[in-house]
Amino acid sequence: MAGAETTFREFYRQSIDRPDKFWAEQAKRIDWQVPPQQICDYSQPPFARWFVGGTTNLCHNAVDRHLASRADQPALIFVSTETDQEQVYTYAQLHTEVQRMAAVLKDLGVEQGDRVLIYMPMIPEAAFAMLACVRIGAIHSVVFGGFASGSLATRIEDAEPKVVVSADAGSRGGKVVAYKPLLDEAIELSRHKPRRVLMVDRKLAPMTWLEKRDVLWSELRAQHLNDHVPCTWVDATHTSYTLYTSGTTGKPKGVQRDTGGYAVALAASMDLIYQGQPGETYFCTSDIGWVVGHSYIIYGPLIHGMSTLMYEGLPIRPDAGIWWQLVEKYKVTRMFSAPTAVRVLKKQDPAHLKQYDLSSLKALYLAGEPLDQPTAQWISEGLGVPIIDNYWQTETGWPIMTIANGVEPAPSKFGSPGVPMYGYHLKLINENTGEDLVGHQEKGVVAIEGPLPPGCLQTIWKDDERFVNTYWKSIPDRLVYNTFDWGIRDEDGYYFILGRTDDVINVAGHRLGTREIEECIAGHSQVAEVAVVGVADALKGQVAMAFVVPRDNHYLQDDAAKLRLEGEIMKLVDGQLGAVARPSRVLFVSLLPKTRSGKLLRRALQAVCEGRDPGDLTTMDDPAALHQLRSLFT
């Protein structure tokens, strides 16, 4: 654990120089049935096996171990502004519901090592299903609710689940999205056919029933109300779940996570990074379909004995004060969201930030995409609490970079996600030579020396070769994990992410990161959001094209105002980055194409600019964004 007098620099060096000793200490944060016999087995790089010989259980650590001291404390707080429901489950009640779900899954033939695919909205049964899977040693694979049939089919085919758990429908912005037809079509498309489909009926959409395959949760739950299902103790290296992340090419990658390493990493992060206290309320606004939802809606807060708030709804419905209303009502102390959500709130009436008592809130953490300085400044001034950026990936499961105020308080720097976290032997590397960059402000690829710390992916599901070739062999003569992000480091050791290495624009031989140009344009007072992509150009190879969402809608209708603002933006980029970085055009739109997790679909922007097919857009949040873009080029 971190001592009271330990500096973060010393703490970090211990994790890098004496990792076995460091992580043996952190492993004391969770319960083990059998203690680890070896802390790290790195005999076959880049494959790391953490806490070898130890046996534990994620559900035990998240639920059962708290029953003696906090059985009546709220564990799961469910709020839906889509269906106007609120339900609080204590740790004792959560324990009961998870056992019922576990009994139902076992009744459907699920055994240790079997896969269960979860295709669910943000409802309590989704949490019960995840916890029930790890309780019995099954492997869950959560797919974001509402994913199109084709994308869902590829995940069913790859995971080969014995059972799928789903619901009749989800709801977003008051619009019902029927899941059952999408799921039925996906199973039809998939070569793998799950034996059973367990359906939660929310009474939101009618369902077509396949008698021998489909079963109803409410009916089976009634048969197992009093069942006792003990935790299955599994090896620390046992796979807890897979989670699919899109690649730039090829089929989605099934990120494979272990059990012991993940539990230890989350337990440590809840204390050292997020500074939560058992008994307090943690509110993560993500979705269980994403890694943030796995780590910091379900497992992290519960492992730490906190109450976790699970929210179904938009940040602006019924109004832009809903999140702050929940902070007041449930005395939220730590909140986790995404920069995109904050930018959405930034467009609303700022009075909503002052409407509620937010005195319980101690910090807001943001992750998922780069946090620009204007957005960070706005929410910092509005909330009056520290705004702490995070940088991590689906693959790592917990932050690569942030500020570990639980070790030693340190200031955040707007525009920077912070410093490398304990366990991550971070490097900036010259992509051409493979050499380490040690100077300040030198731009390089952000990479991690092996072994990756506990909690990170073990491999890609069923594809060790792809794991090695994708992440570990892309930098010359170095076996290092490539994040595929550009970064620089300042004199204080803070990193700044400049964009994806595959989002680099090569303009007449000059390599420019899209993030650099975006940061510059975002500094204009009339810019709400911006995305920059490289577009093929016969003369220069590529040119930068900027898409801007203006603060004031009159820029979308008034051609003269539009032209004037475009000129101001060009001049701004000229002055800060030079003429070579100046966009060839600045196009004004009312919204940008994004995934449901808020990430920009850059390839769609680029494809539309170049007159190409934008490809699979099943993850797009609002198809209207693409229609609007296409109209600019017709």
C-alpha positions as CSV (number, residue, x, y, z in Angstrom):
1,M,0.0,0.0,0.0
2,A,1.1,3.6,-0.3
3,G,2.6,5.0,2.9
4,A,1.6,8.4,4.2
5,E,5.1,9.9,3.4
6,T,5.5,8.1,0.1
7,T,6.0,10.4,-2.9
8,F,4.4,9.3,-6.1
9,R,7.8,9.2,-7.8
10,E,9.1,6.7,-5.2
11,F,5.8,4.7,-5.4
12,Y,6.0,4.5,-9.2
13,R,9.7,3.5,-9.2
14,Q,8.9,0.7,-6.7
15,S,6.3,-0.7,-9.1
16,I,8.8,-0.6,-12.0
17,D,12.0,-1.7,-10.2
18,R,10.5,-4.3,-7.8
19,P,7.2,-5.3,-9.4
20,D,6.8,-8.6,-7.5
21,K,7.1,-6.9,-4.1
22,F,4.9,-4.0,-5.2
23,W,2.0,-6.1,-6.5
24,A,2.3,-8.7,-3.7
25,E,1.4,-5.8,-1.4
26,Q,-1.4,-4.6,-3.6
27,A,-2.8,-8.1,-3.8
28,K,-3.7,-7.9,0.0
29,R,-6.6,-5.6,-1.0
30,I,-8.7,-8.5,-2.2
31,D,-9.8,-11.9,-0.7
32,W,-8.0,-15.0,-1.9
33,Q,-9.1,-18.6,-1.2
34,V,-5.5,-19.7,-2.0
35,P,-2.8,-17.0,-1.9
36,P,-0.7,-16.5,-5.1
37,Q,2.4,-18.7,-5.3
38,Q,4.1,-16.6,-7.9
39,I,3.4,-12.9,-8.5
40,C,4.3,-12.6,-12.1
41,D,5.2,-15.3,-14.7
42,Y,6.8,-13.5,-17.6
43,S,8.6,-16.5,-19.0
44,Q,6.9,-16.2,-22.4
45,P,7.0,-12.5,-23.3
46,P,4.8,-10.7,-24.1
47,F,2.3,-13.0,-22.3
48,A,2.1,-12.1,-18.6
49,R,0.4,-14.3,-16.0
50,W,-0.3,-12.5,-12.7
51,F,-0.8,-14.1,-9.3
52,V,-0.1,-17.6,-10.5
53,G,-1.3,-20.4,-8.2
54,G,-3.8,-18.1,-6.4
55,T,-7.5,-18.7,-6.5
56,T,-10.2,-16.1,-6.0
57,N,-13.6,-15.0,-7.4
58,L,-14.7,-11.6,-8.7
59,C,-18.2,-11.9,-7.4
60,H,-17.1,-12.8,-3.9
61,N,-14.8,-9.7,-3.8
62,A,-17.6,-7.5,-5.2
63,V,-20.5,-8.7,-3.2
64,D,-20.1,-11.6,-0.7
65,R,-17.2,-10.3,1.3
66,H,-19.1,-7.1,2.2
67,L,-22.1,-8.9,3.7
68,A,-20.6,-9.1,7.2
69,S,-20.1,-5.4,7.5
70,R,-22.4,-3.6,5.0
71,A,-25.3,-5.9,4.1
72,D,-27.8,-3.1,4.5
73,Q,-25.8,-0.5,2.6
74,P,-26.9,0.4,-0.9
75,A,-24.8,-1.5,-3.4
76,L,-26.5,-0.9,-6.8
77,I,-28.6,2.3,-7.4
78,F,-30.6,2.1,-10.6
79,V,-32.1,5.2,-12.2
80,S,-33.8,5.3,-15.5
81,T,-35.1,8.6,-16.9
82,E,-36.3,6.7,-19.9
83,T,-38.8,4.6,-17.9
84,D,-39.0,6.8,-14.8
85,Q,-37.8,4.1,-12.5
86,E,-35.5,4.2,-9.4
87,Q,-34.5,1.0,-7.5
88,V,-31.9,0.6,-4.8
89,Y,-30.4,-2.8,-4.0
90,T,-28.5,-3.3,-0.8
91,Y,-25.5,-5.6,-0.8
92,A,-27.7,-8.3,0.8
93,Q,-30.4,-7.8,-1.9
94,L,-27.8,-7.8,-4.7
95,H,-26.3,-11.0,-3.3
96,T,-29.8,-12.6,-3.5
97,E,-30.5,-11.4,-7.0
98,V,-27.1,-12.5,-8.4
99,Q,-27.6,-16.0,-6.9
100,R,-31.0,-16.2,-8.6
101,M,-29.4,-15.3,-11.9
102,A,-26.6,-17.7,-11.3
103,A,-29.1,-20.5,-10.6
104,V,-31.0,-19.7,-13.8
105,L,-27.8,-19.8,-15.9
106,K,-26.8,-23.1,-14.4
107,D,-30.3,-24.4,-15.0
108,L,-29.7,-23.4,-18.7
109,G,-26.6,-25.5,-18.8
110,V,-23.9,-22.9,-18.2
111,E,-20.8,-24.3,-16.6
112,Q,-17.3,-22.9,-15.7
113,G,-15.5,-21.7,-18.8
114,D,-18.7,-21.4,-20.9
115,R,-19.4,-18.1,-22.5
116,V,-22.5,-16.0,-21.9
117,L,-23.2,-13.1,-24.2
118,I,-25.0,-10.2,-22.6
119,Y,-26.9,-7.8,-25.0
120,M,-28.6,-5.5,-22.5
121,P,-29.7,-2.0,-21.8
122,M,-28.6,-0.3,-18.6
123,I,-30.9,-2.2,-16.2
124,P,-30.1,-4.1,-13.0
125,E,-30.5,-7.5,-14.6
126,A,-27.4,-6.7,-16.8
127,A,-25.4,-6.2,-13.6
128,F,-26.9,-9.4,-12.1
129,A,-25.9,-11.3,-15.3
130,M,-22.3,-10.1,-15.2
131,L,-21.8,-10.9,-11.6
132,A,-23.6,-14.2,-11.9
133,C,-21.3,-15.3,-14.7
134,V,-18.1,-14.6,-12.7
135,R,-19.7,-16.1,-9.7
136,I,-19.9,-19.5,-11.4
137,G,-16.7,-19.2,-13.4
138,A,-18.5,-18.5,-16.7
139,I,-17.0,-15.9,-19.1
140,H,-19.2,-13.0,-20.0
141,S,-19.0,-11.0,-23.2
142,V,-21.1,-7.8,-23.1
143,V,-22.2,-6.3,-26.3
144,F,-23.5,-2.7,-26.3
145,G,-27.3,-2.8,-26.4
146,G,-28.8,-1.9,-29.7
147,F,-25.7,-2.9,-31.8
148,A,-26.9,-3.8,-35.3
149,S,-27.4,-7.4,-36.2
150,G,-24.3,-7.8,-38.4
151,S,-21.9,-6.5,-35.7
152,L,-23.7,-8.6,-33.0
153,A,-23.5,-11.7,-35.3
154,T,-19.7,-11.4,-35.6
155,R,-19.4,-11.3,-31.8
156,I,-21.7,-14.2,-31.3
157,E,-19.7,-16.2,-33.8
158,D,-16.4,-15.4,-32.2
159,A,-17.4,-15.8,-28.5
160,E,-19.5,-18.9,-29.1
161,P,-21.8,-18.3,-26.2
162,K,-23.9,-21.2,-24.8
163,V,-26.5,-18.6,-23.6
164,V,-27.4,-15.1,-24.6
165,V,-29.0,-12.8,-22.0
166,S,-31.0,-9.9,-23.5
167,A,-34.1,-7.7,-23.1
168,D,-37.1,-6.9,-25.2
169,A,-35.9,-3.3,-25.7
170,G,-33.8,-0.4,-24.6
171,S,-34.7,3.3,-24.7
172,R,-32.7,6.4,-25.7
173,G,-34.1,9.9,-25.6
174,G,-37.6,8.5,-25.3
175,K,-37.2,6.4,-28.4
176,V,-37.7,2.6,-27.9
177,V,-35.1,0.4,-29.5
178,A,-36.4,-3.2,-29.9
179,Y,-33.5,-5.6,-29.2
180,K,-35.2,-8.9,-29.8
181,P,-35.5,-8.5,-33.7
182,L,-31.9,-7.4,-33.9
183,L,-30.8,-10.4,-31.7
184,D,-32.9,-12.9,-33.7
185,E,-31.4,-11.7,-37.0
186,A,-27.9,-11.8,-35.5
187,I,-28.3,-15.4,-34.5
188,E,-29.7,-16.2,-37.9
189,L,-26.6,-14.6,-39.5
190,S,-24.1,-16.3,-37.1
191,R,-22.7,-19.7,-37.8
192,H,-22.7,-20.3,-34.0
193,K,-26.2,-20.8,-32.5
194,P,-26.5,-20.4,-28.8
195,R,-28.5,-23.1,-27.0
196,R,-30.8,-20.7,-25.1
197,V,-31.8,-17.1,-25.0
198,L,-32.8,-15.6,-21.7
199,M,-35.1,-12.6,-22.1
200,V,-35.9,-9.8,-19.7
201,D,-39.3,-8.4,-20.6
202,R,-39.6,-4.7,-19.8
203,K,-42.9,-4.4,-21.6
204,L,-41.4,-1.9,-24.0
205,A,-41.7,-3.8,-27.3
206,P,-43.4,-7.0,-28.5
207,M,-41.3,-10.1,-28.8
208,T,-41.4,-13.0,-31.3
209,W,-40.8,-16.2,-29.4
210,L,-38.8,-19.3,-30.4
211,E,-40.3,-21.9,-28.1
212,K,-37.4,-24.3,-27.8
213,R,-34.7,-21.6,-27.5
214,D,-36.2,-18.6,-25.8
215,V,-36.9,-18.4,-22.1
216,L,-38.3,-15.6,-19.9
217,W,-36.2,-14.3,-16.9
218,S,-39.3,-13.6,-14.7
219,E,-40.5,-17.2,-15.0
220,L,-37.2,-18.8,-14.3
221,R,-36.4,-16.4,-11.6
222,A,-39.6,-17.4,-9.8
223,Q,-38.4,-21.0,-9.8
224,H,-35.1,-20.1,-8.1
225,L,-36.1,-17.4,-5.5
226,N,-34.3,-19.1,-2.6
227,D,-31.5,-20.9,-4.3
228,H,-28.0,-20.7,-2.8
229,V,-25.2,-20.7,-5.4
230,P,-21.7,-20.6,-3.9
231,C,-18.9,-18.8,-5.6
232,T,-16.7,-21.0,-7.8
233,W,-13.1,-20.3,-6.8
234,V,-11.0,-20.0,-10.0
235,D,-7.4,-19.5,-10.8
236,A,-6.2,-15.9,-10.8
237,T,-5.4,-16.4,-14.5
238,H,-8.9,-17.7,-15.4
239,T,-10.6,-15.6,-18.0
240,S,-13.3,-13.4,-16.4
241,Y,-14.6,-11.8,-19.6
242,T,-14.0,-10.8,-23.2
243,L,-14.9,-7.4,-24.6
244,Y,-14.8,-6.6,-28.3
245,T,-13.0,-3.6,-29.6
246,S,-13.0,-2.6,-33.2
247,G,-9.8,-2.7,-35.2
248,T,-8.9,-0.5,-38.1
249,T,-9.1,-3.5,-40.3
250,G,-10.4,-7.1,-39.9
251,K,-12.9,-8.5,-37.4
252,P,-13.3,-7.0,-34.0
253,K,-10.7,-8.0,-31.4
254,G,-11.9,-9.9,-28.3
255,V,-9.9,-8.4,-25.5
256,Q,-9.5,-11.2,-22.9
257,R,-9.2,-10.3,-19.2
258,D,-8.1,-12.4,-16.3
259,T,-9.6,-12.6,-12.8
260,G,-7.0,-12.0,-10.1
261,G,-5.0,-9.4,-11.8
262,Y,-8.1,-7.5,-12.7
263,A,-9.5,-7.6,-9.2
264,V,-6.2,-6.3,-7.7
265,A,-5.8,-3.6,-10.3
266,L,-9.4,-2.3,-9.7
267,A,-9.1,-2.5,-5.9
268,A,-5.9,-0.5,-6.0
269,S,-7.2,2.1,-8.4
270,M,-10.3,2.8,-6.4
271,D,-8.1,3.9,-3.5
272,L,-5.0,5.3,-5.1
273,I,-6.5,7.0,-8.2
274,Y,-10.2,7.6,-7.5
275,Q,-9.9,8.0,-3.7
276,G,-13.3,6.5,-3.1
277,Q,-14.3,5.5,0.4
278,P,-16.4,2.4,1.3
279,G,-19.9,3.5,2.0
280,E,-19.7,6.5,-0.4
281,T,-21.5,6.7,-3.8
282,Y,-19.7,6.4,-7.1
283,F,-21.4,7.6,-10.3
284,C,-20.0,6.5,-13.6
285,T,-22.1,7.7,-16.6
286,S,-20.7,5.2,-19.1
287,D,-22.4,2.0,-20.3
288,I,-21.7,-1.6,-19.4
289,G,-21.1,-2.2,-23.1
290,W,-17.8,-0.4,-22.8
291,V,-14.7,-1.2,-20.6
292,V,-15.3,1.9,-18.4
293,G,-18.7,0.4,-17.5
294,H,-17.2,-3.0,-16.6
295,S,-14.4,-1.5,-14.5
296,Y,-16.1,1.5,-12.8
297,I,-19.9,0.9,-12.9
298,I,-19.8,-2.8,-11.9
299,Y,-16.6,-4.2,-10.5
300,G,-14.4,-1.4,-9.2
301,P,-16.9,0.4,-6.9
302,L,-18.4,-2.8,-5.6
303,I,-15.0,-4.4,-4.8
304,H,-14.3,-1.2,-2.9
305,G,-17.5,-1.4,-0.9
306,M,-19.1,1.7,-2.4
307,S,-22.6,2.3,-3.7
308,T,-22.6,2.4,-7.5
309,L,-25.1,4.4,-9.5
310,M,-26.3,2.8,-12.8
311,Y,-28.0,5.3,-15.0
312,E,-30.2,4.7,-18.1
313,G,-30.8,8.0,-20.0
314,L,-29.3,11.0,-21.5
315,P,-27.4,13.8,-19.7
316,I,-30.0,16.4,-20.9
317,R,-33.3,14.5,-20.3
318,P,-35.6,15.6,-18.8
319,D,-33.2,18.5,-18.6
320,A,-29.4,19.2,-18.4
321,G,-29.6,19.2,-14.6
322,I,-30.4,15.5,-14.2
323,W,-26.9,14.3,-13.4
324,W,-26.5,17.0,-10.8
325,Q,-29.9,16.2,-9.3
326,L,-28.6,12.6,-8.9
327,V,-25.4,13.8,-7.3
328,E,-27.4,15.7,-4.7
329,K,-29.9,13.0,-4.1
330,Y,-27.4,10.1,-3.6
331,K,-24.6,12.2,-2.2
332,V,-22.2,11.2,-5.0
333,T,-18.6,11.8,-4.0
334,R,-16.7,10.6,-7.1
335,M,-18.0,10.9,-10.7
336,F,-16.7,9.5,-13.9
337,S,-17.8,10.7,-17.4
338,A,-16.5,11.5,-20.9
339,P,-15.4,14.8,-22.5
340,T,-18.1,14.4,-25.1
341,A,-20.8,14.4,-22.4
342,V,-19.4,17.5,-20.9
343,R,-19.3,19.2,-24.3
344,V,-23.0,18.4,-24.7
345,L,-23.7,19.9,-21.3
346,K,-21.6,23.0,-22.2
347,K,-24.2,23.9,-24.9
348,Q,-27.0,24.0,-22.3
349,D,-28.1,26.6,-19.8
350,P,-25.2,27.0,-17.3
351,A,-27.8,27.6,-14.5
352,H,-28.3,23.8,-14.3
353,L,-24.9,23.5,-12.7
354,K,-25.9,25.9,-9.9
355,Q,-29.4,24.4,-9.3
356,Y,-28.4,21.6,-6.9
357,D,-26.3,21.0,-3.8
358,L,-23.1,19.4,-5.1
359,S,-21.2,19.7,-1.8
360,S,-20.7,15.9,-1.6
361,L,-18.8,15.8,-4.9
362,K,-15.1,15.7,-4.5
363,A,-13.8,15.2,-8.1
364,L,-14.9,14.6,-11.7
365,Y,-12.8,12.1,-13.7
366,L,-13.0,12.1,-17.5
367,A,-11.8,9.5,-20.1
368,G,-12.6,8.0,-23.4
369,E,-11.1,10.6,-25.7
370,P,-8.7,13.6,-25.4
371,L,-10.0,16.3,-23.0
372,D,-9.5,19.7,-24.6
373,Q,-8.6,22.7,-22.4
374,P,-11.7,24.9,-23.0
375,T,-14.0,22.0,-22.0
376,A,-11.9,21.2,-18.9
377,Q,-11.9,24.9,-17.9
378,W,-15.6,25.2,-18.3
379,I,-16.6,22.2,-16.2
380,S,-13.9,23.0,-13.6
381,E,-15.3,26.5,-13.0
382,G,-18.9,25.2,-13.1
383,L,-18.4,22.5,-10.5
384,G,-15.6,23.9,-8.4
385,V,-14.0,20.5,-7.9
386,P,-10.8,19.0,-9.4
387,I,-11.3,17.8,-13.0
388,I,-9.0,14.8,-13.5
389,D,-8.3,13.4,-16.9
390,N,-7.6,9.7,-17.5
391,Y,-6.0,8.0,-20.5
392,W,-6.5,4.3,-21.0
393,Q,-7.9,1.7,-23.4
394,T,-10.2,-1.2,-23.6
395,E,-7.1,-3.3,-23.6
396,T,-5.7,-2.0,-20.3
397,G,-8.9,-2.0,-18.3
398,W,-7.7,0.8,-16.0
399,P,-5.8,4.1,-16.4
400,I,-2.4,4.2,-18.1
401,M,-2.0,7.8,-17.2
402,T,-3.8,10.1,-14.7
403,I,-3.0,11.7,-11.3
404,A,-2.9,9.3,-8.4
405,N,-3.9,11.8,-5.7
406,G,-4.4,8.8,-3.3
407,V,-0.6,8.4,-3.3
408,E,0.4,12.0,-3.4
409,P,-1.7,15.0,-4.2
410,A,-0.6,16.7,-7.5
411,P,-2.1,19.3,-9.8
412,S,-3.8,18.4,-13.0
413,K,-2.8,20.2,-16.2
414,F,-5.6,21.0,-18.6
415,G,-4.9,19.2,-21.9
416,S,-2.8,16.5,-20.2
417,P,-4.1,13.2,-18.9
418,G,-1.3,13.3,-16.3
419,V,1.6,11.0,-15.6
420,P,2.2,7.3,-16.0
421,M,0.5,5.2,-13.4
422,Y,2.2,2.7,-11.2
423,G,3.0,-0.6,-13.1
424,Y,3.1,1.0,-16.5
425,H,6.7,1.3,-17.7
426,L,5.8,4.0,-20.2
427,K,8.0,5.1,-23.1
428,L,8.0,7.6,-25.9
429,I,9.6,6.0,-28.9
430,N,10.7,7.1,-32.3
431,E,8.5,5.1,-34.6
432,N,11.1,4.8,-37.3
433,T,14.2,3.9,-35.2
434,G,12.6,2.3,-32.2
435,E,14.8,4.5,-29.9
436,D,13.5,6.0,-26.6
437,L,12.9,9.8,-26.7
438,V,14.1,11.3,-23.4
439,G,13.8,15.0,-24.2
440,H,11.0,17.4,-23.4
441,Q,8.4,18.1,-26.1
442,E,9.7,15.4,-28.4
443,K,6.9,13.7,-30.3
444,G,6.9,9.9,-30.2
445,V,4.7,6.9,-30.0
446,V,3.4,6.1,-26.5
447,A,4.4,2.5,-25.7
448,I,4.7,0.3,-22.7
449,E,7.5,-2.1,-21.8
450,G,6.4,-5.6,-20.9
451,P,5.1,-7.1,-18.8
452,L,1.8,-5.1,-18.8
453,P,0.6,-4.6,-15.2
454,P,-2.2,-6.6,-13.7
455,G,-5.7,-6.0,-15.1
456,C,-4.5,-5.5,-18.7
457,L,-5.5,-7.9,-21.5
458,Q,-4.1,-11.4,-21.4
459,T,-4.4,-11.8,-25.2
460,I,-7.0,-11.6,-27.9
461,W,-9.6,-14.3,-27.5
462,K,-8.6,-17.4,-29.5
463,D,-5.9,-15.5,-31.4
464,D,-2.5,-15.2,-29.6
465,E,-0.8,-14.5,-32.9
466,R,-3.0,-11.5,-33.6
467,F,-2.3,-10.2,-30.0
468,V,1.5,-10.3,-30.6
469,N,1.4,-9.0,-34.2
470,T,-1.0,-6.2,-33.5
471,Y,0.3,-4.8,-30.3
472,W,3.9,-5.9,-29.8
473,K,5.6,-6.0,-33.3
474,S,4.8,-2.6,-34.8
475,I,7.9,-0.8,-33.5
476,P,11.2,-1.8,-35.1
477,D,13.4,-4.1,-33.0
478,R,11.4,-3.5,-29.8
479,L,9.0,-5.9,-28.0
480,V,6.8,-3.1,-26.6
481,Y,3.1,-2.6,-26.4
482,N,2.1,0.0,-28.9
483,T,-0.9,2.2,-27.8
484,F,-1.0,3.7,-31.4
485,D,-1.1,7.2,-29.9
486,W,1.3,10.0,-30.4
487,G,2.4,11.9,-27.3
488,I,4.8,14.4,-25.9
489,R,6.1,14.8,-22.4
490,D,6.8,18.2,-20.7
491,E,9.5,19.1,-18.2
492,D,7.4,17.9,-15.2
493,G,6.8,14.5,-16.7
494,Y,3.2,15.2,-17.8
495,Y,2.1,13.6,-21.1
496,F,0.0,15.2,-23.8
497,I,-1.7,12.9,-26.3
498,L,-1.6,14.3,-29.9
499,G,-3.9,11.8,-31.6
500,R,-3.7,8.3,-33.1
501,T,-0.7,7.3,-35.0
502,D,-3.1,6.1,-37.7
503,D,-4.8,9.6,-37.7
504,V,-1.6,11.3,-38.9
505,I,-2.0,13.7,-41.8
506,N,1.0,13.7,-44.2
507,V,0.8,17.1,-45.9
508,A,3.6,17.5,-48.5
509,G,5.9,15.4,-46.4
510,H,5.0,17.1,-43.1
511,R,3.5,14.8,-40.5
512,L,0.7,16.4,-38.5
513,G,-1.4,14.9,-35.7
514,T,-5.1,15.7,-36.0
515,R,-5.2,16.4,-32.3
516,E,-2.8,19.3,-32.6
517,I,-5.0,21.0,-35.2
518,E,-8.2,20.2,-33.3
519,E,-6.7,21.7,-30.1
520,C,-5.9,24.9,-31.9
521,I,-9.3,25.3,-33.5
522,A,-11.1,24.4,-30.3
523,G,-9.5,27.5,-28.8
524,H,-11.8,29.8,-30.9
525,S,-14.6,31.2,-28.8
526,Q,-17.2,30.3,-31.4
527,V,-16.2,26.6,-31.7
528,A,-18.2,24.1,-29.7
529,E,-16.7,20.9,-31.2
530,V,-14.2,20.1,-33.9
531,A,-12.9,17.1,-35.8
532,V,-10.0,17.2,-38.3
533,V,-9.2,14.4,-40.8
534,G,-6.7,13.9,-43.6
535,V,-8.2,13.8,-47.0
536,A,-6.4,12.6,-50.2
537,D,-5.0,15.4,-52.3
538,A,-3.4,14.9,-55.8
539,L,-0.8,17.6,-55.1
540,K,0.1,17.3,-51.4
541,G,-0.7,13.7,-50.7
542,Q,-3.1,14.8,-48.0
543,V,-4.7,17.9,-46.8
544,A,-6.5,18.7,-43.5
545,M,-10.2,19.0,-43.5
546,A,-11.9,20.5,-40.4
547,F,-15.5,19.9,-39.4
548,V,-16.8,22.4,-36.8
549,V,-19.9,22.5,-34.7
550,P,-20.4,26.2,-34.0
551,R,-21.7,27.5,-30.7
552,D,-24.3,29.7,-32.5
553,N,-26.6,28.0,-35.1
554,H,-26.7,31.2,-37.2
555,Y,-23.3,30.2,-38.6
556,L,-25.1,27.2,-40.2
557,Q,-27.6,29.4,-42.1
558,D,-25.7,32.7,-42.7
559,D,-23.1,32.2,-45.6
560,A,-21.4,35.5,-44.8
561,A,-21.0,34.7,-41.1
562,K,-19.8,31.2,-42.1
563,L,-17.1,32.6,-44.4
564,R,-16.0,35.0,-41.8
565,L,-15.6,32.4,-39.1
566,E,-13.8,30.1,-41.5
567,G,-11.3,32.8,-42.2
568,E,-10.8,33.4,-38.5
569,I,-10.1,29.7,-37.9
570,M,-7.6,29.6,-40.7
571,K,-5.8,32.6,-39.3
572,L,-5.8,31.0,-35.8
573,V,-4.2,27.8,-37.1
574,D,-1.7,29.8,-39.2
575,G,-0.6,31.8,-36.2
576,Q,-0.2,28.8,-33.8
577,L,0.9,25.9,-36.0
578,G,1.9,27.5,-39.3
579,A,0.5,27.5,-42.8
580,V,1.3,23.8,-43.4
581,A,-1.3,22.9,-40.8
582,R,-4.0,25.2,-42.1
583,P,-7.1,23.1,-43.1
584,S,-8.0,23.3,-46.8
585,R,-11.6,23.8,-45.8
586,V,-13.6,24.4,-42.6
587,L,-17.0,22.9,-42.9
588,F,-19.8,23.7,-40.5
589,V,-22.2,21.1,-39.2
590,S,-24.7,20.8,-36.4
591,L,-23.3,17.4,-35.1
592,L,-20.4,15.1,-35.7
593,P,-20.6,11.4,-36.5
594,K,-19.8,9.5,-33.2
595,T,-20.2,6.1,-31.7
596,R,-22.6,5.6,-28.8
597,S,-19.6,5.9,-26.5
598,G,-18.8,9.3,-27.9
599,K,-15.8,8.6,-30.0
600,L,-15.5,10.4,-33.4
601,L,-16.0,8.2,-36.5
602,R,-13.0,9.7,-38.3
603,R,-13.0,7.1,-41.0
604,A,-16.6,8.1,-41.9
605,L,-15.6,11.7,-42.1
606,Q,-12.6,10.8,-44.3
607,A,-14.6,8.5,-46.5
608,V,-17.4,11.0,-47.2
609,C,-14.8,13.7,-48.1
610,E,-13.1,11.3,-50.5
611,G,-16.4,10.0,-52.0
612,R,-15.9,6.5,-50.6
613,D,-18.2,4.1,-48.8
614,P,-17.9,4.9,-45.1
615,G,-18.2,1.2,-44.3
616,D,-19.8,-0.4,-41.2
617,L,-21.6,2.4,-39.2
618,T,-23.6,0.2,-36.9
619,T,-22.0,1.9,-33.9
620,M,-23.0,5.4,-34.9
621,D,-25.1,7.2,-32.4
622,D,-27.1,9.5,-34.8
623,P,-27.3,8.6,-38.5
624,A,-28.4,12.2,-39.2
625,A,-24.8,13.3,-38.8
626,L,-23.7,11.2,-41.8
627,H,-26.6,12.5,-43.9
628,Q,-25.7,16.0,-43.1
629,L,-22.0,15.4,-44.1
630,R,-23.0,13.8,-47.4
631,S,-25.2,16.8,-48.2
632,L,-22.1,19.1,-48.0
633,F,-20.5,17.1,-50.9
634,T,-23.5,16.8,-53.2
